[in-house]
Amino acid sequence: MLYEEPMRLLHSLTALLLFFSISMPALAEAGVVAFALGDVSVKRGDSIEVGDLIKTGENGHVHIRFIDGALISVRPNSELIINEYSYFPEDSSKNRVRLTLKSGTVRSVTGEAGRSNKDAYRMNTPISAIGIRGTDYTVFSDDRKTRVFVQSGGIGIAPLDEECRAEDLGICLSSKLVEIFAGDSHVIELSSVKWEQSSSGAERVVRESTLALSDEFNVTTLKIDSSIELNNKTDFGEDDIGWSHWSNFQKVLGNLFKPTAPFLDSNWRIASANSLFGLFIRPSSNGVPRTGVSSYELDRYEAYLITGPRIEQAIMSQPSLTIRFGEKTFGLSTTLSAEAISERIAISGELTADGFFSALGTGFKISGSVQDGGNGAGVLIERMVSEDSRFVGASSWSKQ
């Protein structure tokens, strides 16, 4: 009898503990701190769990290795939240990765969870949503601006608004979506934040996307080749494929300069960019073909040779573009010429399911997108000729 009461109490405690162990889910481990330095909220060897907030001070650095092999470097003065992190090697449809960069800068190298199910990955900032195509990228954000630079792969970024919600995963299917691929010599910057009053209080709303170069270079002299027929189209309103120039070329290009502003409304979508051009297409309801082979002819183009501080017009000749939709590949060949310099280009690359294509290698980058269900295509070309000289071009093609 002396032991009945303690034993009943023990049984009750055991049952209570068993109840809580069943009814309360354990925190899910997402990764481990591989490196920590300076003023940081974690230390090396700490487990990183879903729901954790990683903070760094003015001199703080944290490197996290996640359960799927992903790597994230949290730079100084940053705050990163691990909202979701689930990895199922045997069933990628269950993968979930959702992170929030409240402020500061992180570099993210995608792990197997994102590579095997890109639609299940999301990095949110206070004003934008970032999805991936299998990626190594760096993002900076505060409550008014987001900048992204891609080291490899590609990303899609869109402002958080009625078309793009923070709780969703993957690339937002937004009319304001901007995509960027590795090798682009600029960052994408979302800004122009306004405050609006809603039923739930004041909310930050991004009204437009703004493109900005990540580095500056000085081009001061323009040489016009009178043998090249100038294209007088404005590139907005007269075609479904257009391009603009970066603003730091405005002074030297003069009347040839094409601003980006007219392309920033909902009637245009950015397809790609290089060190001189932004390429835009008009959205179409026609889907990208899944089978067949299409050949294209060059409709119009604009090309230059940039050598040090000088930019001169260049000629595109012997053009050929073929897209193999069933194989998801493309092939481009053309010759770029200016003065005594001539460069033959013959390059093949990959086509994504949504119609974007790119080929990146040592000294060259080809990128662009099909338009109107494959009836047209816009192509950007960048080709290094020497250490301080490169051809840069933008072009519009139609199906033969």
N, C-alpha and C positions, 0 to 999 in steps of 0.2 A: 504493500500500500504506500510505502514511503516513496517509491519510484514512479507511481502511476501518474501523478501530476506533472513531474518533469518530462516523463515520456510523452504525455499528451501534448505538452508544449513543444517538444522536439518534433513530433509528427506534424503539428500545426505549422511550425516554421518551415519544415521541409516541403510541405504542400504549398505554402505561400511562395517559397523560393522557386518551386517548380512552376507555379502559375506565372510568375513574372518572367521566368526564362522562356516560357512558351509565348506569352502575350506581348513581350517587348522585344523587337528585333535588335540584334546586335549591330553595332556600328560597323560599316563595311570598310575594310582597309583598302585604300586606293593606291598607295605607294609608300616610299620611304625617302627620308631626307638623305641625299648622297653627299651634300656639301652645304655648309652654313658658315657665314663669315660676317662679322660686324654686328650691327644692331638688328637682330632678327627675332621672330617669335618662336622659332623652333631651333633644335640643335641636330647635329649629324646623328643619324641612326634612328631618329624619331619616326614612328609610323604616321602616315598621312591618311586620315579617314574622311569619308564623305561628310560634308558639313563643316570641315575645318576651314579656318581663315588663316592664310599665311601672310604675315606682315614683315616688311623690311624698312629700316630707317635710312638715314642719309648715306650711310656707308655699308648697308646690308646687302648680301647676296645669298640666295638659296637656290640649290639645284635639287630637283625632285625626280626620282626614277619611279615610274608608275608600273603597275602589275602587268601591263601589256608591252613593256619596253619603251613607252613614251618618255620623253625628257622635257622638262620645263625648267627654264632658268628665270627666276624672279629677280629683277634688277632693283637698285635702290629706290626708296620712297614709293613702294608698291603695295597693293593689297589684292590678293587673289583668293577667291572662294572656290572650293571643290563641291559643286552642287550635286553632281551624279558621277559615278565611275564604276561601271560594271563591264566585265570582260568574260565572255564565254567562248573559249577556243573551238568548242564543238558545235556552236550555234551562234553565228555572228549576228543573227537577227535580234538577239537579246542584248547586244552591246549597247551601252549608253555612256556617253561622255558629255558632260555639260559643266562648263567653267564660267566664272564671272570675274573679269578684271575690273575691280572697283575703281582703281586708279593706278598710275605708274606704267611700268614696262615689263613685258615678259617675252621670252623667246620660247616657242613651242615646236617640238619635233614630234610628229604624229606617231603613235604606237600602233600595234596590230588591231586594237579595238576600232580605231578610226579608219585604218587602211582597209580592213575587211568589211566595214559598214560605214561609209562616209556620211550617209544620211542620218547617222546616230551621233554625230559629233557637232558640238557648238561651243564657241567662245563668245560670251556676251560682254559688252562694255556698257557704261551708263547710257550710251546713245545708239549703239550699233550691235549687229549680230554677224558673226564670222563663221562660215562653214568652209569645208576643205575639199580638196581633190587628192589628198595624200601629200603632206606638206611639212616644210620647215619654214616658219615665218616668225616675224617679230612684230609685236603690236604695242603701241603706246596709247593710253587713253586717260582723259579726265572727264568731267561732266559736260564739257563743251566741244571736245574734239577727239577723234580717233585717227591714228595713222598706222598703216600696215605696210611692211616690206616683206616680200617673199624671197627666201633663199632658194627653195626648190619646190616643185609641184605648182599648186595654184590654190587660190582662195576665192570665195565670194563674200562680199560685204554689203550689208544693206542697213539703212536706218531702222531703229525700232519705232514702229508706228502701227497703224491699223492693219497693214499688210504683213508685218513681221513682228511676232511676239517673242518675248524673252524666254518663255517656257517651252517653246518648240525646239526641235533639233534639226540639224542639217542646214544647208544653204536655203535662205528664204526665197520663195518664189514671188519676189517683189518687183514691181515695175521700176523701182529705184536701185535694183541690184547692180553692183559693179564687180567685175571679175578681173583678177590680176594674176599673171603667171611669172614664174622665175625668169630672171634676166631683164625684166623691165627696170629701167634706170630711174625709177621714180617711186614715190609712195602714193597710196590712195588716202585721201584725207576727207572725212565726213565732218562737216561743221555747219555753221549757220543755225545755231540752236535758238529757238524762241520758247518763251513760256506761254502756256495757254491754260485757261481755267476750265476744268472739267467737273463732272459731278463728284469725283473723288478728290478734288483739289487741284493744285497747280501741277502741271506735267511739262516735262521738257519734250519738245517736238523738233525733229530735224526736218527742215523744209527743202533742202537741196544738197546734193553732193558736190564737192569741190575737189579738183585734181591738182596736185602740186608736185613739183620735182623734188627728189631727195638730195640731189647734188646740183651745183651750179657750174656752168662753164661759159666762157665768154666768146661769143661769135660776133664779129664786128664788121665784116666785109661781105657783101653779096655780089656775085658775078652772074649776070644774066646771059644765057646763051640764046641768041636771036634765032637759031635754027630749031629751037624747041617750041612747039605750039602750046601757048598757055591755055589752060582750061578756065573758062570764064564762069563755070557753074559755081553757085554759092555753096553747094554741098548740103544745104538744108532747104527743103521744100521742092527740090527738083529731082531727087533721087532717093532710093531707099538705103544707100550706103554713102557715108560721108566721113570726113576727117577734119581735125582741127590741129593747130600748132600750139605748143607750149608758150606761155606768155613771155618768157625771156627771149623768144625769137621775134617778138613783135617789132622792135625797133629796126632790126636788120632786114627783115622781110618786107617791111613797108606795106605796099598795096597788095602783096601776095599773102599777107598774114590772114589766117582764118581763126577766129576766136572760138573758144570752147562753149561759151555761155549759151548760144542757140541750141546746143545739143543736150542741155541739162533738163529739158522738160520731159514729160511722160511719153512723147512721141519718138524718143530715141533711147537706145540702150548701148552702153559702151561695150565693144567687143574685145579690144586690146589696146595696147599703147607701146611706144618705144621712146627713144630719146628725143624725138622731134614731133611725132604725131600721136593723137588720140583717134582711134577708129571707132565709128559708131554705125549701128544698123537700126532700121525700123523694125520693131517687134512684129511678128506675123503669127497667125493662127495655124499656118501650115507646119506640120511636124517635119523633123529631119528624116529623110529616107533611111530605111534599114537595109536595103539591098540595092544593087545596081552600081554602075560606073558612069560618072558624068564628066564631060570635058567642057572647059570654059574658055571664053575669049576675053581679052583685055578690053574693057570699055574706056577707061581713063586712068590716069595715074599722076602722081607728083613725086619727083625724086630729086635728091641732092647728094653731092659729095661734100662732106665737112672735113676740112683739113686745118687743124689748128684754129686760128681765129677767122678763117674764111669759109664761106658756104657758097657753092655754085650749083646751078641746075645740072641735072644729069638726065640721060636718055635711057628708057627701058625698051629693049628690042628683043625679038624672037621669044615672045612670051608664051608660056604653056602652063595650064593648071588642070590637073585631073584629080577627082575625088572618088575613091572606092568606098562607097558607103557600107557595103557588106563586110569589108575588111577593116573598116574604121581607120583608113589611112588616106594620105593625100601626097601628091607629087607636084612640085613647082620648079620650073626652069625659066630663066630669062638672063639677059645680059645687061649690065649697068655700065654706062660709059659717060665719061666727062673728060674733056681735053685729051691728054695722052693716056689716061687710065681707063682700062676696060676690065670688068670682072664678070666671068660667067658663073651663074648660080644654078645648081641642080640639086635639090634637096627634097627628101621625103620625111614625113612625120605622121603623128597620130591625130585622129579625129575623135572627139568625145561624143557621147550619146546625145548631148544637147547641141551639137553642131560647132563647137569651138575646136580649132586646130592649132597646133604649135610644133615647132622643131627648134631645138636649142642645142648648140654645140660651140666648140672653140671658135670664136670669131664670127659667129652668125646667130641670128634669131629670126625665124619666120613665125608669124602668128596671125590669127584672124578668125572669121566665122562665116558660116553659110547663112544665107538669108532667103526668106520666102520659100521654105521647104526645099532648099537646094537649087532654086532657080538663079540665085546670085551668090556672090561671095565677096567679102572684103579682105584684103591681105596687106599686112605690114611686113616690110623687109628691112633688116639691118645687117650689114656685112662689113666687117673690119677689113681694110686693105693694108694698113700698116699701123704702127703704134699710135699715131696721131691722125689717122685718116680713116673715114668710114663712109659707105653709101647708106643712105636712109631713104625709104620710099613708102608710099601709101598707094593702094590701087583698088579699083572696082572691076569686077568680072561678072559676065553673064553666061548662062548656060547655052551651049551651041545647039 
